[in-house]
C-alpha cells in the first residue's frame, strides 16, 4: 500500500468549516450536464413561447371604416375696436 501526499487546495477551493461541516466549494456551481439541460430548457421554452405568439389572431384595426375628418385652420376674427368714452 502506498501513501499519498496531501493535496493542497487553493484558497478559493479550501474546505469550509461552517457549523463544523466540511464542504469543498467548486468554482462552477453547476455541472456541465446540468448547464446543458438548463440551456436546452431555456431554448425549448423560448421556441414554445414564440410559437404560441404566432397562434394568436391580432385584433382587426378599424381605420378604413372611420369617416374622414377635415380640419381647417382659420384665424380668429378681429374684435371691434373699443369705444372711448
C-alpha positions, 0 to 999 in steps of 0.5 A: 500500500502506498501513501499519498501526499496531501493535496493542497487546495487553493484558497478559493477551493479550501474546505469550509468549516461552517457549523463544523461541516466540511464542504469543498466549494467548486468554482462552477456551481453547476455541472456541465450536464446540468448547464446543458439541460438548463440551456436546452430548457431555456431554448425549448421554452423560448421556441414554445413561447414564440410559437404560441405568439404566432397562434394568436389572431391580432385584433382587426384595426378599424381605420378604413371604416372611420369617416374622414375628418377635415380640419381647417385652420382659420384665424380668429376674427378681429374684435371691434375696436373699443369705444372711448368714452 
